[in-house]
Amino acid sequence: MTLLNAKGKAVIFSAPSGSGKSTIVRALLEKGLPLEFSISATSRAPRGQEVNETDYYFLGVEGFKKCIENDELLEWEEVYTNQFYGTLKSETERIWSNNKAVIFDVDVYGGLNLKQHFGDQALTVFVMPPSIEELENRLIGRNTENHEKIKMRLAKAKEELEQKNPFDVIVLNDDLDKAIENAYNAVKEFLNK
């Protein structure tokens, strides 16, 4: 498959937590497209088996604030108090130097900020959960957070769902295989432009 112009392009996946965006992104990375994952930076500590510089750049609160001060981030968001997420400029430069498009797995506001930064060089994909109830079941099923954190994520998810319209593509994730196929087709078309 010959794909043109992967270098300099960005594919941005956003969704409320628990919608399945990370699962879809991982599936796309295995399908032979010229994509490389952008590892996000965060101020939070690793969860479970997460590995620094593989899952995230775990910077701590002070380290993250220093990156903000030094203008080292393309975008960043304080998602919860002192819980920052963002994209290091060095990540996109590293990936483009490999002649690949950058694929992002970011929260909804991060996705909108990246789209504003990259403009037409970006494709934004919003992964839509089937319902808030299903989203709650998925978050509970992860078994990684307490009830209060889940309630906080659900409140944020309701707010984030209202932000879906500016995204280029909305992929409903009520059937994972179909959602992956729809996402793959949208990304492939974008990379062939």
Phi, psi and omega per residue, in radians:
M1 nan 2.183 3.113
T2 -1.745 2.085 3.110
L3 -2.059 2.319 -3.114
L4 -1.751 2.701 2.970
N5 1.020 0.652 3.035
A6 -1.224 -0.672 -3.125
K7 -1.130 2.345 3.139
G8 1.520 -0.061 3.141
K9 -1.791 2.727 3.140
A10 -2.331 2.387 3.059
V11 -2.044 2.096 -2.966
I12 -2.040 2.007 3.072
F13 -1.803 2.237 3.119
S14 -2.363 2.710 3.128
A15 -3.119 2.799 2.958
P16 -1.084 2.637 3.117
S17 -0.963 2.282 3.123
G18 1.637 0.025 -3.108
S19 -1.378 -0.300 3.132
G20 1.813 0.188 -3.088
K21 -1.112 -0.695 -3.127
S22 -1.140 -0.672 3.106
T23 -1.124 -0.740 3.128
I24 -1.159 -0.774 3.125
V25 -1.058 -0.792 3.117
R26 -1.039 -0.707 3.127
A27 -1.120 -0.734 -3.138
L28 -1.116 -0.634 -3.130
L29 -1.145 -0.325 -3.136
E30 -1.665 0.044 -3.022
K31 -1.765 0.214 3.014
G32 1.436 0.124 3.065
L33 -1.342 2.657 3.140
P34 -1.363 1.242 -3.094
L35 -2.153 2.571 2.979
E36 -2.393 2.415 -3.044
F37 -1.265 2.301 3.022
S38 -1.517 2.047 3.121
I39 -1.402 2.123 -3.127
S40 -1.352 2.750 3.016
A41 -1.745 2.596 3.104
T42 -2.580 2.733 3.074
S43 -1.589 -0.228 -3.064
R44 -1.367 2.899 3.090
A45 -1.428 2.739 3.086
P46 -1.062 2.583 3.046
R47 -1.903 2.454 3.039
G48 0.927 -2.115 -3.075
Q49 -1.683 0.244 -3.114
E50 -1.061 2.494 -3.067
V51 -2.106 2.352 3.096
N52 -1.086 2.418 3.139
E53 1.190 0.138 3.007
T54 -2.079 -0.922 3.124
D55 -1.581 -0.761 3.105
Y56 -2.666 2.873 2.839
Y57 -1.613 1.858 -3.115
F58 -1.490 1.791 -2.993
L59 -1.726 -0.281 -3.003
G60 1.320 2.884 -3.080
V61 -1.123 -0.842 -3.110
E62 -1.147 -0.719 3.112
G63 -1.091 -0.700 3.135
F64 -1.153 -0.775 -3.133
K65 -1.095 -0.591 3.098
K66 -1.159 -0.675 3.073
C67 -1.103 -0.665 3.094
I68 -1.100 -0.851 -3.126
E69 -1.034 -0.658 -3.079
N70 -1.527 0.119 3.126
D71 0.962 0.771 -3.116
E72 -1.686 0.040 -3.055
L73 -2.020 2.415 3.013
L74 -1.222 -0.732 3.134
E75 -2.714 2.732 3.047
W76 -2.734 2.790 -3.094
E77 -2.553 2.393 2.972
E78 -1.610 1.667 -3.003
V79 -1.224 -0.779 3.011
Y80 -2.333 2.932 -3.097
T81 -0.922 2.143 -3.126
N82 1.010 0.332 3.032
Q83 -2.022 1.693 -3.057
F84 -1.758 2.544 2.982
Y85 -2.334 2.558 3.115
G86 -2.946 -3.140 -3.101
T87 -2.097 2.096 3.093
L88 -1.281 2.360 3.090
K89 -1.007 -0.641 -3.108
S90 -1.077 -0.465 3.133
E91 -1.149 -0.837 -3.122
T92 -1.147 -0.692 3.122
E93 -1.075 -0.736 3.134
R94 -1.067 -0.795 -3.068
I95 -1.235 -0.789 3.136
W96 -1.108 -0.523 3.108
S97 -1.168 -0.309 3.058
N98 -1.623 0.206 -3.129
N99 1.007 0.693 3.110
K100 -2.182 2.779 3.006
A101 -1.453 2.558 3.109
V102 -1.477 2.304 3.020
I103 -1.969 2.224 -3.089
F104 -1.897 2.517 3.009
D105 -2.165 1.646 -3.005
V106 -2.320 2.880 3.084
D107 -1.197 2.978 -3.010
V108 -1.048 -0.786 -3.110
Y109 -1.237 -0.620 3.043
G110 -1.080 -0.697 3.106
G111 -1.093 -0.752 3.121
L112 -1.151 -0.679 3.104
N113 -1.140 -0.727 3.119
L114 -1.134 -0.721 3.114
K115 -1.041 -0.733 3.119
Q116 -1.097 -0.688 -3.126
H117 -1.197 -0.817 -3.027
F118 -1.544 -0.377 3.140
G119 1.033 -2.293 -3.072
D120 -1.218 -0.181 3.105
Q121 -1.416 0.048 -3.109
A122 -2.164 2.560 2.955
L123 -1.975 2.180 3.091
T124 -1.839 2.314 -3.120
V125 -2.167 2.146 3.087
F126 -1.749 2.119 3.101
V127 -1.618 2.046 -3.033
M128 -1.710 2.164 3.050
P129 -1.270 2.714 3.134
P130 -1.081 -0.600 -3.138
S131 -2.913 2.874 3.066
I132 -1.132 -0.635 -3.135
E133 -1.108 -0.757 3.110
E134 -1.148 -0.655 3.095
L135 -1.061 -0.777 3.109
E136 -1.064 -0.759 3.115
N137 -1.061 -0.712 3.137
R138 -1.142 -0.757 -3.140
L139 -1.125 -0.706 3.100
I140 -1.142 -0.725 -3.123
G141 -1.115 -0.472 3.093
R142 -1.087 -0.578 3.140
N143 0.998 0.669 -3.130
T144 -1.973 -0.168 -3.057
E145 -2.455 2.710 3.133
N146 -1.360 3.035 -3.065
H147 -1.043 -0.702 -3.130
E148 -1.107 -0.753 3.128
K149 -1.111 -0.697 3.136
I150 -1.126 -0.757 3.099
K151 -1.050 -0.710 3.136
M152 -1.126 -0.756 3.137
R153 -1.132 -0.683 3.140
L154 -1.163 -0.691 3.099
A155 -1.099 -0.743 3.116
K156 -1.156 -0.675 -3.137
A157 -1.057 -0.734 3.131
K158 -1.052 -0.708 3.105
E159 -1.166 -0.749 -3.100
E160 -1.161 -0.622 3.139
L161 -1.047 -0.484 3.123
E162 -1.301 -0.165 -3.100
Q163 -1.722 0.155 -3.008
K164 -1.239 -0.479 -3.001
N165 -1.053 -0.633 3.133
P166 -1.220 -0.195 -3.113
F167 -1.271 2.591 -3.098
D168 -1.198 -0.666 -3.062
V169 -2.378 2.410 3.011
I170 -1.999 2.157 3.133
V171 -1.945 2.026 3.082
L172 -1.369 2.185 3.134
N173 -1.826 1.219 3.010
D174 -1.811 -0.231 3.046
D175 -2.440 1.905 -2.976
L176 -1.026 -0.772 -3.126
D177 -1.066 -0.738 3.126
K178 -1.182 -0.688 3.119
A179 -1.092 -0.731 3.108
I180 -1.110 -0.775 3.138
E181 -1.080 -0.785 3.134
N182 -1.114 -0.714 3.115
A183 -1.146 -0.759 3.131
Y184 -1.024 -0.822 -3.125
N185 -1.080 -0.718 3.140
A186 -1.150 -0.744 -3.122
V187 -1.186 -0.765 -3.132
K188 -1.049 -0.780 3.131
E189 -1.075 -0.771 -3.135
F190 -1.083 -0.762 -3.107
L191 -1.228 -0.369 3.127
N192 -1.508 -0.080 -3.138
K193 -1.268 nan nan
